[in-house]
Amino acid sequence: MDTEGISGGDDAAVGGIAADRLRSIIERVERLEEERKALAGDIKDIFTEAKSAGFDVKVIRQIIRLRKQEPSEVEEQETLLDIYRRALGM
């Protein structure tokens, strides 16, 4: 088995695995996970601020979800929602 392609050259290879490269990948993922945790905390703080200002957080979340979609998808969903409501007498 050719381990040169796996080891990446200068890395200290152990069992055909480039230890330095593996460590780097793991550490990068760990850093990003920490950043994601910090961002999640920031988002939570913003929703807390919105709630204390009298906004409905559930509705804000729905609007954010809608803004990620294509306008045609939103229109189709709203049409179906209206049809379903009428079918149920709502």
C-alpha positions as CSV (number, residue, x, y, z in Angstrom):
1,M,0.0,0.0,0.0
2,D,1.4,3.4,-1.0
3,T,1.2,5.7,2.1
4,E,2.9,8.7,0.7
5,G,-0.3,10.1,-0.7
6,I,-2.0,9.6,2.7
7,S,0.8,11.0,4.8
8,G,1.3,14.2,2.8
9,G,5.0,14.1,2.8
10,D,6.7,15.8,5.8
11,D,4.1,14.9,8.4
12,A,5.0,12.3,10.9
13,A,3.2,9.2,9.7
14,V,1.9,6.6,12.1
15,G,0.3,3.6,10.6
16,G,0.0,5.4,7.3
17,I,-1.8,8.3,8.9
18,A,-0.3,11.8,8.8
19,A,-0.5,12.7,12.5
20,D,0.1,16.4,12.0
21,R,-2.5,16.8,9.3
22,L,-5.0,14.8,11.3
23,R,-4.4,16.9,14.4
24,S,-4.8,20.1,12.3
25,I,-8.1,19.0,10.9
26,I,-9.4,18.0,14.3
27,E,-8.3,21.3,15.9
28,R,-9.9,23.3,13.1
29,V,-13.2,21.5,13.6
30,E,-13.0,22.1,17.4
31,R,-12.3,25.8,16.9
32,L,-15.3,26.1,14.5
33,E,-17.5,24.2,17.0
34,E,-16.5,26.8,19.7
35,E,-17.3,29.6,17.3
36,R,-20.7,28.0,16.5
37,K,-21.4,27.8,20.2
38,A,-20.5,31.5,20.7
39,L,-22.7,32.5,17.7
40,A,-25.6,30.4,19.1
41,G,-25.3,32.4,22.3
42,D,-25.3,35.7,20.4
43,I,-28.4,34.6,18.5
44,K,-30.1,33.7,21.8
45,D,-29.3,37.1,23.2
46,I,-30.8,38.8,20.2
47,F,-34.0,36.8,20.6
48,T,-34.1,37.7,24.3
49,E,-33.7,41.3,23.3
50,A,-36.6,41.0,20.8
51,K,-38.8,39.4,23.4
52,S,-38.1,42.1,25.9
53,A,-39.0,44.7,23.2
54,G,-42.4,43.0,22.9
55,F,-41.8,41.0,19.7
56,D,-43.1,37.5,19.3
57,V,-40.0,35.4,18.9
58,K,-41.9,32.5,17.3
59,V,-43.1,34.8,14.5
60,I,-39.6,36.2,14.0
61,R,-38.2,32.7,13.6
62,Q,-40.9,32.0,11.0
63,I,-40.1,35.1,9.1
64,I,-36.4,34.2,9.1
65,R,-37.3,30.8,7.8
66,L,-39.5,32.3,5.1
67,R,-36.8,34.8,4.0
68,K,-34.5,31.8,3.3
69,Q,-36.9,30.4,0.8
70,E,-37.6,31.4,-2.8
71,P,-40.7,33.7,-3.2
72,S,-42.5,31.1,-5.4
73,E,-42.1,28.5,-2.6
74,V,-43.5,30.9,0.0
75,E,-46.4,31.8,-2.3
76,E,-47.2,28.1,-2.9
77,Q,-47.1,27.3,0.8
78,E,-49.3,30.2,1.7
79,T,-51.8,29.2,-1.0
80,L,-51.9,25.6,0.3
81,L,-52.3,26.8,3.9
82,D,-55.2,29.0,2.8
83,I,-56.8,26.1,1.0
84,Y,-56.3,23.7,3.9
85,R,-57.8,26.3,6.4
86,R,-60.9,26.8,4.2
87,A,-61.3,23.0,3.9
88,L,-61.3,22.8,7.7
89,G,-63.6,25.8,8.1
90,M,-61.0,27.9,9.8
